[in-house]
Amino acid sequence: MSLEERELEVLIGPQHPASGHMRLVAKIDGDIVVELRPNIGYVHRSVEKLAEVKKYLQIIPLVERPSLADTTANNLAYVMAVEKLLGIEPPPRAQYLRTLLAEINRIHSHFYGMGIHGVMIGSSTAYMWCFGDREPLIELAQELTGARLTYSYIVPGGVRRDLPQGFEDKVEKVMRYLENRMPDYFDIYFNNPVTRARLEGVGVLTKEDAIKLGVTGPNLRASGVPYDVRKAEPYAAYPELDFDVITEEAGDAFARVMVRVREIQESIKIIRQVLKKIPDGPILNEKYMKMIPPNLRKQVEETGHIKFPGVFANLRVPAGEAVARVEGGRGEVVFHIISDGKMSPYRMRMVTPSFRNVILFEHLTKGARVADIPAIYGSLDYFPPEADR
């Protein structure tokens, strides 16, 4: 490089510890970022193409894999699209159980994102605390669904399992623990002057730019846009629940973290309402319940675990197309399915929040300092495998 050339190209990643399976191509002038381009695709999953040769039930675990900590949103949005094509509705109890898992998942997804962010800006305490406090939520999800992260709990017409015995008491114990725990985070991390200095006024996204760029989820709401699919187009049990859409006005890295913190508190409120209001009744659509052999129905009633009828193995969806969307932990998840009446979709389109938010790397880092790159990155809760779907 000659003395006249001021810009230097720096490659960040694609090793996992800092970049999360992606590469950032930065042009810097001194320690100022002139341009930063995300180079994605290192963990491309080919989910959309694989879905064209998978049966409808087989696609459920397939769509969960890219999002890891936020799998319920993908599971739910996909199944809702299939249900639209089938012309069926899950019973009320199943709707509440779907909402319960979605909110448990939202909390531990937010803890995951905040923990990764903490270690990105040098706070190993935040990382260890968030991952430790995420564990009780994962254990609740495991008891409800049988799995820790990729649940495949939601199926066309309902859910696979009912509430385990004594589950409500265990949930309340975890909710009280989280409420008592959150002030500790403010004492040692959120109100820490180092954390504030690293995040406040850094990576500011204006309200106008957030809307223009099509940003979604907490990153949108942190810029003062009160948009949440749970309110804009209610689904599952959300129309019957009372909760607020959390927003912040600053639009900086700290505001994005605070939206997630306050959403954890709001999810606790939602979970308590679900357990208080959940109606009795079946957990699978009557059409499919009738297909369970009579000798198994008693076992289903006693255990609350659905024995899948054979129709699910070779489920044919009527020709047509349907779109469904939900509000996941990282933002809006959209599925568009086109069926030609066969046992696999003709075409499936999966739009994830990380794919929509990837544009923020280039937008928010221009003019920032090199040391601000991880602070901005972590505040976006961006998950590369979710974008590389």
C-alpha positions as CSV (number, residue, x, y, z in Angstrom):
1,M,0.0,0.0,0.0
2,S,1.4,3.4,-1.0
3,L,1.5,6.3,1.4
4,E,-1.3,8.0,-0.7
5,E,-3.7,5.1,-0.1
6,R,-5.5,5.6,3.2
7,E,-7.9,2.7,3.1
8,L,-7.1,-0.8,4.3
9,E,-9.2,-3.9,3.7
10,V,-9.7,-6.1,6.7
11,L,-11.3,-9.6,6.6
12,I,-13.2,-10.5,9.8
13,G,-14.1,-14.1,9.9
14,P,-15.5,-16.6,8.9
15,Q,-14.2,-18.3,12.1
16,H,-17.0,-18.9,14.6
17,P,-15.8,-17.2,17.8
18,A,-16.1,-13.6,16.5
19,S,-18.0,-13.7,13.3
20,G,-20.5,-16.5,13.8
21,H,-20.0,-18.5,10.6
22,M,-19.8,-15.4,8.3
23,R,-17.2,-13.1,6.9
24,L,-17.2,-9.3,7.2
25,V,-15.2,-7.4,4.6
26,A,-14.3,-4.1,6.1
27,K,-12.6,-1.1,4.5
28,I,-11.1,1.1,7.2
29,D,-9.3,4.4,7.4
30,G,-7.3,4.3,10.5
31,D,-9.8,2.9,13.0
32,I,-12.9,4.3,11.2
33,V,-15.0,2.0,9.1
34,V,-15.4,3.3,5.6
35,E,-17.4,0.3,4.4
36,L,-18.4,-3.0,5.8
37,R,-19.9,-5.7,3.6
38,P,-21.3,-9.0,5.1
39,N,-20.2,-12.0,3.1
40,I,-22.9,-14.6,4.0
41,G,-23.5,-18.2,2.9
42,Y,-20.9,-20.1,4.7
43,V,-23.5,-22.4,6.4
44,H,-26.1,-22.5,3.7
45,R,-28.8,-25.1,4.6
46,S,-30.7,-25.4,1.4
47,V,-33.9,-25.7,3.4
48,E,-36.2,-24.4,0.6
49,K,-34.9,-26.8,-2.0
50,L,-34.8,-29.8,0.3
51,A,-38.5,-29.2,1.2
52,E,-39.4,-30.0,-2.4
53,V,-38.4,-33.6,-1.9
54,K,-39.6,-34.0,1.7
55,K,-43.0,-35.0,3.0
56,Y,-44.9,-32.3,4.8
57,L,-44.3,-33.8,8.2
58,Q,-40.6,-34.3,7.5
59,I,-40.3,-30.6,6.8
60,I,-41.1,-29.6,10.3
61,P,-37.7,-30.5,11.8
62,L,-36.0,-29.3,8.6
63,V,-37.3,-25.7,9.0
64,E,-36.3,-25.6,12.7
65,R,-32.6,-26.3,12.2
66,P,-31.4,-22.9,10.8
67,S,-32.7,-20.8,13.8
68,L,-31.4,-23.0,16.7
69,A,-32.4,-20.8,19.7
70,D,-35.6,-19.6,18.1
71,T,-37.0,-22.8,16.5
72,T,-40.7,-22.5,17.6
73,A,-41.3,-19.5,15.4
74,N,-40.3,-21.5,12.3
75,N,-42.2,-24.6,13.3
76,L,-45.4,-22.5,14.0
77,A,-45.3,-20.4,10.8
78,Y,-44.7,-23.4,8.6
79,V,-47.5,-25.4,10.2
80,M,-49.9,-22.4,10.0
81,A,-49.3,-22.2,6.3
82,V,-50.0,-25.9,5.9
83,E,-53.2,-25.6,7.9
84,K,-54.4,-22.9,5.7
85,L,-54.0,-25.2,2.7
86,L,-55.7,-28.0,4.6
87,G,-58.5,-25.8,5.7
88,I,-58.3,-26.8,9.3
89,E,-57.9,-25.1,12.7
90,P,-56.3,-26.4,15.8
91,P,-58.5,-26.6,18.9
92,P,-58.4,-23.8,21.5
93,R,-56.2,-25.7,24.0
94,A,-53.7,-26.4,21.3
95,Q,-53.6,-22.7,20.4
96,Y,-52.7,-21.9,24.0
97,L,-50.0,-24.6,24.2
98,R,-48.5,-23.2,21.0
99,T,-48.4,-19.7,22.5
100,L,-46.9,-21.1,25.8
101,L,-44.0,-22.7,24.0
102,A,-43.5,-19.7,21.7
103,E,-43.0,-17.4,24.7
104,I,-40.8,-19.8,26.6
105,N,-38.7,-20.0,23.5
106,R,-38.7,-16.2,23.1
107,I,-37.2,-15.7,26.5
108,H,-34.4,-18.2,26.1
109,S,-33.7,-16.9,22.6
110,H,-33.3,-13.4,24.0
111,F,-30.9,-14.7,26.7
112,Y,-28.9,-16.5,24.0
113,G,-28.6,-13.3,22.0
114,M,-27.7,-11.1,25.0
115,G,-25.1,-13.6,26.2
116,I,-23.3,-13.7,22.9
117,H,-23.5,-9.9,22.8
118,G,-22.0,-9.7,26.2
119,V,-18.9,-11.8,25.4
120,M,-18.5,-9.8,22.1
121,I,-18.0,-6.6,24.1
122,G,-15.8,-8.3,26.7
123,S,-18.3,-9.2,29.5
124,S,-17.8,-12.9,30.2
125,T,-20.1,-12.4,33.2
126,A,-23.0,-11.4,31.0
127,Y,-22.3,-14.5,28.8
128,M,-22.2,-16.9,31.7
129,W,-25.2,-15.4,33.4
130,C,-27.4,-15.4,30.3
131,F,-26.6,-18.9,29.3
132,G,-27.1,-20.1,32.9
133,D,-30.4,-18.4,33.3
134,R,-31.5,-19.7,29.9
135,E,-31.2,-23.2,31.1
136,P,-34.4,-23.3,33.3
137,L,-36.4,-22.2,30.2
138,I,-34.8,-24.9,28.1
139,E,-35.7,-27.5,30.8
140,L,-39.3,-26.3,30.8
141,A,-39.4,-26.7,27.0
142,Q,-37.9,-30.1,27.2
143,E,-40.4,-31.3,29.8
144,L,-43.3,-30.0,27.6
145,T,-42.0,-31.2,24.2
146,G,-39.4,-33.9,24.9
147,A,-36.5,-31.9,23.3
148,R,-34.2,-29.1,24.4
149,L,-34.0,-26.9,21.3
150,T,-35.6,-28.4,18.1
151,Y,-39.0,-29.4,19.4
152,S,-41.1,-30.3,16.3
153,Y,-43.9,-29.9,18.8
154,I,-46.4,-28.1,16.6
155,V,-48.1,-30.3,13.9
156,P,-50.9,-29.7,11.5
157,G,-54.1,-29.5,13.5
158,G,-52.6,-29.1,17.0
159,V,-49.6,-30.1,19.1
160,R,-48.0,-33.4,20.1
161,R,-48.2,-33.3,23.9
162,D,-50.4,-31.9,26.6
163,L,-49.2,-30.2,29.8
164,P,-47.2,-32.6,32.0
165,Q,-48.5,-33.1,35.5
166,G,-47.5,-30.2,37.9
167,F,-46.0,-28.2,35.0
168,E,-47.8,-25.0,35.9
169,D,-46.1,-24.9,39.3
170,K,-42.7,-25.5,37.7
171,V,-43.3,-22.7,35.3
172,E,-44.3,-20.2,38.0
173,K,-41.2,-21.1,40.0
174,V,-39.0,-20.2,36.9
175,M,-41.0,-17.0,36.3
176,R,-40.4,-15.9,39.9
177,Y,-36.7,-16.7,39.6
178,L,-36.4,-14.6,36.4
179,E,-38.2,-11.7,38.0
180,N,-35.9,-11.7,41.0
181,R,-32.9,-12.2,38.8
182,M,-33.3,-9.3,36.3
183,P,-32.3,-6.5,38.7
184,D,-28.9,-8.3,39.1
185,Y,-28.3,-7.8,35.4
186,F,-28.9,-4.1,35.7
187,D,-26.6,-3.8,38.7
188,I,-23.6,-5.6,37.1
189,Y,-24.1,-5.2,33.4
190,F,-26.8,-3.0,31.9
191,N,-26.0,0.0,34.2
192,N,-22.3,-0.7,34.1
193,P,-20.6,2.5,32.8
194,V,-18.4,0.4,30.5
195,T,-21.4,-1.3,28.9
196,R,-23.2,2.1,28.5
197,A,-20.1,3.6,26.9
198,R,-19.8,0.8,24.5
199,L,-23.5,0.8,23.4
200,E,-25.1,4.1,23.9
201,G,-25.1,6.3,20.8
202,V,-23.4,3.5,18.8
203,G,-25.0,2.0,15.6
204,V,-28.0,4.4,15.6
205,L,-30.8,3.3,13.4
206,T,-33.4,6.0,12.8
207,K,-37.1,5.3,12.6
208,E,-37.3,6.4,9.0
209,D,-34.3,4.1,8.0
210,A,-35.7,1.2,9.9
211,I,-38.9,1.3,8.0
212,K,-37.2,2.0,4.6
213,L,-34.8,-0.9,5.0
214,G,-37.5,-3.4,6.0
215,V,-35.9,-4.2,9.4
216,T,-37.9,-6.5,11.6
217,G,-38.3,-7.6,15.2
218,P,-36.6,-5.9,18.3
219,N,-34.2,-4.1,15.9
220,L,-37.3,-2.3,14.4
221,R,-39.0,-1.6,17.7
222,A,-35.8,-0.2,19.2
223,S,-36.1,2.6,16.7
224,G,-39.6,3.5,17.9
225,V,-41.7,1.5,15.4
226,P,-44.5,-0.3,17.4
227,Y,-44.8,-3.2,14.9
228,D,-45.3,-6.8,16.2
229,V,-47.0,-9.6,14.2
230,R,-48.7,-10.8,17.4
231,K,-50.7,-7.5,17.4
232,A,-50.7,-6.7,13.7
233,E,-52.1,-10.1,12.6
234,P,-52.9,-12.0,15.7
235,Y,-52.6,-15.8,15.7
236,A,-52.6,-18.7,18.1
237,A,-53.9,-17.5,21.5
238,Y,-52.6,-13.9,21.3
239,P,-55.9,-12.3,20.4
240,E,-57.1,-13.3,23.9
241,L,-54.1,-12.1,25.8
242,D,-53.1,-8.7,27.2
243,F,-49.6,-7.6,26.4
244,D,-47.7,-4.5,25.2
245,V,-45.5,-4.0,22.1
246,I,-42.2,-3.0,23.6
247,T,-40.4,0.0,21.9
248,E,-37.5,2.2,22.6
249,E,-36.7,5.5,20.9
250,A,-32.9,5.9,20.8
251,G,-32.4,3.3,18.0
252,D,-28.8,2.6,19.2
253,A,-27.2,-0.6,20.3
254,F,-28.3,-0.1,23.9
255,A,-31.9,0.4,22.9
256,R,-31.9,-2.9,21.0
257,V,-30.7,-4.7,24.1
258,M,-33.3,-3.0,26.3
259,V,-36.1,-4.0,24.0
260,R,-35.1,-7.6,24.5
261,V,-34.8,-7.2,28.2
262,R,-38.3,-5.7,28.5
263,E,-39.7,-8.3,26.1
264,I,-38.5,-11.0,28.5
265,Q,-40.6,-9.3,31.2
266,E,-43.6,-9.1,28.9
267,S,-43.3,-12.8,28.0
268,I,-43.4,-13.7,31.7
269,K,-46.8,-11.8,31.8
270,I,-48.0,-13.7,28.7
271,I,-47.0,-17.1,30.0
272,R,-48.9,-16.5,33.3
273,Q,-52.0,-15.5,31.4
274,V,-51.8,-18.6,29.2
275,L,-51.6,-21.0,32.1
276,K,-54.5,-19.1,33.8
277,K,-56.8,-19.0,30.8
278,I,-56.0,-22.2,29.0
279,P,-59.2,-24.1,28.2
280,D,-59.8,-27.8,28.6
281,G,-60.3,-30.0,25.5
282,P,-58.4,-31.9,22.8
283,I,-54.9,-30.9,21.6
284,L,-55.5,-32.1,18.0
285,N,-58.1,-31.3,15.4
286,E,-61.1,-33.6,15.5
287,K,-60.5,-34.8,12.0
288,Y,-57.2,-36.3,13.0
289,M,-58.3,-37.4,16.4
290,K,-60.9,-39.7,14.7
291,M,-58.1,-41.4,12.8
292,I,-56.4,-42.6,15.9
293,P,-57.2,-46.3,16.3
294,P,-59.7,-47.0,19.1
295,N,-57.2,-49.1,21.1
296,L,-54.8,-46.2,21.2
297,R,-57.3,-43.4,22.1
298,K,-57.5,-44.4,25.8
299,Q,-53.7,-44.3,26.0
300,V,-53.7,-40.8,24.4
301,E,-56.3,-39.6,26.9
302,E,-54.3,-40.9,29.8
303,T,-50.9,-39.7,28.7
304,G,-51.8,-36.6,26.7
305,H,-49.3,-37.7,24.0
306,I,-50.7,-38.0,20.5
307,K,-50.0,-41.2,18.6
308,F,-49.8,-39.9,15.0
309,P,-52.4,-41.3,12.7
310,G,-51.1,-42.8,9.5
311,V,-52.4,-39.9,7.5
312,F,-49.6,-37.7,8.8
313,A,-47.0,-40.0,7.3
314,N,-48.4,-39.5,3.8
315,L,-50.2,-36.3,4.1
316,R,-51.4,-34.8,0.9
317,V,-52.1,-31.1,0.9
318,P,-54.7,-29.7,-1.6
319,A,-53.3,-27.7,-4.5
320,G,-53.1,-24.0,-3.8
321,E,-50.8,-21.5,-2.0
322,A,-50.7,-20.0,1.4
323,V,-48.7,-17.5,3.4
324,A,-48.3,-17.5,7.2
325,R,-46.2,-15.3,9.5
326,V,-45.4,-15.1,13.1
327,E,-43.3,-12.9,15.5
328,G,-40.3,-14.9,16.5
329,G,-37.6,-13.8,19.0
330,R,-35.5,-12.2,16.3
331,G,-38.4,-10.8,14.3
332,E,-41.0,-11.7,11.7
333,V,-40.8,-15.2,10.2
334,V,-42.7,-15.8,6.9
335,F,-43.6,-19.0,5.1
336,H,-45.1,-19.1,1.6
337,I,-46.0,-22.6,0.4
338,I,-47.3,-23.6,-3.1
339,S,-48.9,-27.0,-3.3
340,D,-49.6,-29.1,-6.4
341,G,-51.6,-31.7,-4.4
342,K,-48.7,-34.1,-3.9
343,M,-46.9,-35.3,-0.8
344,S,-44.3,-32.6,-1.0
345,P,-44.6,-28.8,-1.7
346,Y,-44.1,-27.7,-5.2
347,R,-42.3,-24.7,-3.7
348,M,-41.6,-23.4,-0.2
349,R,-40.3,-19.9,0.6
350,M,-38.9,-19.3,4.0
351,V,-38.0,-15.7,5.0
352,T,-36.2,-15.3,8.3
353,P,-35.6,-12.2,10.4
354,S,-31.8,-12.5,10.2
355,F,-31.9,-12.5,6.4
356,R,-34.0,-9.2,6.5
357,N,-31.7,-7.6,9.1
358,V,-28.4,-8.5,7.5
359,I,-28.5,-5.1,5.6
360,L,-27.9,-3.4,8.9
361,F,-24.3,-4.5,9.0
362,E,-23.4,-2.2,6.1
363,H,-25.9,0.5,7.1
364,L,-25.0,0.9,10.8
365,T,-21.2,0.5,10.7
366,K,-20.3,3.2,8.2
367,G,-18.4,5.9,10.0
368,A,-18.2,3.8,13.2
369,R,-14.9,2.8,14.9
370,V,-13.5,-0.7,14.3
371,A,-14.0,-1.5,18.0
372,D,-17.8,-0.7,17.6
373,I,-18.3,-3.6,15.0
374,P,-18.8,-6.3,17.7
375,A,-21.0,-4.0,19.8
376,I,-23.2,-3.3,16.8
377,Y,-23.1,-6.9,15.6
378,G,-24.2,-8.3,19.0
379,S,-27.0,-5.8,19.4
380,L,-28.6,-7.1,16.2
381,D,-29.0,-10.6,17.5
382,Y,-28.1,-11.7,14.0
383,F,-27.7,-15.5,13.6
384,P,-25.8,-16.5,10.4
385,P,-27.3,-20.0,9.9
386,E,-30.8,-18.4,10.0
387,A,-29.9,-16.0,7.2
388,D,-28.2,-18.9,5.2
389,R,-31.4,-20.8,5.2
